[in-house]
Amino acid sequence: LVQKYFDAVKKADVKDLKQIVVQDTEFSEEALKKQCEYVESYENIICYTVPGIADNTYIAYVYYEIKFIGIDTKAPSMIRLYICQNKDGSLYIDKNAKDGEIAAYLQEVAGWESVRELVANVNTRYQEACVKDEALKNLKDMLQRQKSHLKKIRQNLSVRLFMMQNHRQMRHKTRNERKHGEYTKRKESLAGN
């Protein structure tokens, strides 16, 4: 399942991802291609699993190494996936598992000493790889700047959207108040006659 997931991400194969991943948002082929723009391959995939909160569910801490195009050193990485089983026995990744009991359990497991050590080990290996290979460090820095820039753009768009919605509501409210005021004035003038 996890290998199929990485293969589908690398190929930006939305059809395959829809078969093995459940999530609220639609997959975007364009976003997947952008995500893998610099990726040559995902290698050395190792899954560390913990039983999930329900029967036939699992938390998988997935170690993998990213081989970037034109960079010799592979980047150690890790993701956490919540894996569930269909009635037919096939497995799928549930990216919606973020609320309620599941979220609390994911948080609990993330606090386990063995999990913290695993994550810390991967982070250390990643930092060492960046020190060893300046090209990897430069790519990491560039990707972080892009991510930060995109985050700022999203925040600005959210603020603008919020302001536009408030502006529309205020215009609508003012228009209604004006109409109500005109109605009240007419009513008063009629009452005075």
N, C-alpha and C positions, 0 to 999 in steps of 0.2 A: 504493500500500500504506500509506504513512505517513498520508496524508489519511484513508483508510478507518479506520485505527487511531484517529486522533483523533476522528473522527465517532462511532465505536462507543463510545469512552470517554465522550464527552460525553453520548451517549444512554443510557449504561449498558446497552448492547446486548451481553449475554453471548453470544448466539448468533453474532453477527458476529465478536466477539473470538475465540471458539473456532475460527473458520474461518481466522483469520490469525495467531494467536499460539499458540505452544507453550510451556507452563509446567507446573511440577510441581503447583502449587496450583490449586484450583478458583477460577474467577472468582466474585465475589460481587456481585450486582446492588446490594445494599445498600451495600457498601463503595464501589462505583463512583459511586453516587448521592451518597454523603457526600463523596467526593473532588471531585465537580463541583458541590457545593452552591452555591458562590459564583461559578462560572464561567459567563459568558455565551457565550464562544466561544474557540476556538483559531485564531489567525490568522497570516498571513505565515510559513507553514511553509517552511523551506529545509533541504534535506538536503545534508550534506557527507559524501561516502562515501570509504572506503578499502577496497581488496580485503581479503576475509577470509582466514583461514588455509587454507581449502580452496577448490576451484573453485566458482564460483557462490555464494559467500558474501561478505557485505559488512559492514563496520562503518559504521553511519550515525550521525553526530553531527547531531542534528536541532534546528535553531533554530526557535523558535516564540514567539509572543506571546500571553499569556493576557489576554483582556478579561474583567475581573471585573464582575459585576453592580453597577451604581451607581458605578463608578469610571471616570473618563475615561482615565487613563493606562494603557496596556497594559504588562504585566510581561514583559520579555524573559526567556526560559527556554531550557534545552537539556536533551535527554536523549540517551543513547547506546543504540542498538539494534543487535542482531546479526541480520542478515537472511540467510536461506537460500532456496534454490530447490528446489521439489518436482520430482519426475520429470516432471510435466506442464508444467513451466516457470513455474508460478505461484510467487510469493514469499510467505514467511511470516516472522514475527518469532520468534526463538528466545530466550526468556527463561531457558532452562536453560543457556545457554552461559556457564558461570561457572567451569568446572573445567579442570584439566589444561592442555593446550597452548593451548586457546582463551583461558583466563584469562590465561596468560602473554603471549599475543599482544595481548590487549586492554590489558594493563598497559603493554606495550611501546609500542603506538600512543598511549596516553594520555600517554606521556612525550615524544612527538615535539614539537619546538618549534612547528610549525604548529598542532598540536592544542591545546597549552597556551595559545598566543596566542588561539586561537578561544574557548576556554573563559573565559579571563581577560577577553576583550572582552565576552562575554555577561554575566559577573558585574559588570563595570564599568557596563554599560548598565542592568542591573537596579538596582544601587545608586543610579545617577543618577536613574532613574525614581522610586525611593522618596524621594529627596531632593526631587524636583520635585513629587510628589503625596503629601501627608500622609495622605490616605485610603488610598492603596496601602500606605504604610509601616505604618499602623495595622492593616490587614488582614493584612499579612505577619507582623507581630508577634503578632497574635492566632492565626494559623494555626500559627506556630512554637510558641506556648505550648500549643496543643491537641496538636500532634504530640509535644512533650516530655512532656505529661501522659499521653498514650496510651502512650508508650514506658515511662514509669515504671509504669503499670498493668500492661503486659505483663511487665516485669521482676519486679514484685511477684508476679504470677500464676505466673511461672516459678519463683520462689523457693519459693512456697507449694506448688506442685505437686511440686517436688524434695523439700521437707521431708515432704510427705505420703507420697511414694513411699518415702523413707528410713524414715519412721515405720512404715509397713506392713512393710517388709523387716525392721526391727528386731523388731517384734511377732512376725512369722513366725519369725524366727531364735530369739527368746527362747522362744516356744512350743515349737519343735523341741528347743531345749536342755533345756527343762523335761521334755519327754516323754523325751528321751534320758536325762536325769538320773534320772527315775522308773524307767525301764527298767533303768538301771545299778543303782539301789538295790534294786529287786526281784530282780535277778539276783544281787546280792551277798547279800541276805537268804536267797534260795533256796539259794545255794551254802553259806551258813553252817549250814543245817539238815541 
